[in-house]
Amino acid sequence: AEATAAQMALYCRSKNAAPKLTSCTLEELAQMFLEEGKSEGIRGDVAFAQSLKETGFFKYGGIVLPSQNNYAGI
């Protein structure tokens, strides 16, 4: 990963000042993406970017609810 958790959270907030997360803070979620990405051999920052795209920067609005923790639109 090239971005830090703080940078990832800041970028998200630049597009959505009030992300709809129910289980953790935005910074905690970004850190989880980095840690899991490292353990799985993928870039956690890129996976986080995918979650931003799929959830509309955690605005949601589709059939998936924030409480489902479905960040990839699966």
N, C-alpha and C positions, 0 to 999 in steps of 0.2 A: 504494500500500500504506500501511496505517496502522501495522502492527506492525513491529518491528525483527526481525532474525534472532535476536537474543538472546531477545526476548520469545516468539517462535515456538518456539524450542527449549525454553525454560522451561515453556511450556504443555504441550508434548508430554511432557516428563519428569514433569510433575505427574500424568499419566495412565499413564505407562510409564517407569519409572526406567532400564530397559535396552533401548532401541530396537534392533531387529535391522537394522542397516545394515552393509553389507559394503564399500562403495566410498568412504565419506567419513564425517565426523562429522556429527552432527545440526545443529550450527551451520553447517557448510559447506553442507549440503543446504538449509537455510533461506535462506542467502545466495544460493544458485543460483536458488531459486524467486523471490526478489526481483529479481535481475538479469534473469532470463529474462522474468519478468512485465513488467518495465519495457520491455524491448525488444519484447515482443509486444503491449503495450497492455492488459494485464490486471493485476489485483491479485494479486501473487505470494503475499501472505499468505492470500488466499482460496483460491488453488490449493493452497497448503500444507495448509490446513484440510481440503480435499477429500481430499488424500493421507492425512491422519490418519484420516479416516472410513473410507476404502477399505482401509487396512491395519491397522485396529485400533490406531492410534497406534504403528505399526511393530512390532506383535506378530506380525503375519501369522497363520498358522493355517489358511489355506485352501489352494487349489491353487497359488497364486502363491508363489514362493520369494523370500526377501530378495535373493538373488544375481541375480534377474531385473531388479532396479531398476524394477519396474512399480508405480509409486506411485499410479496412478489406477485400478487394477483393470481395465485394458483388455486 
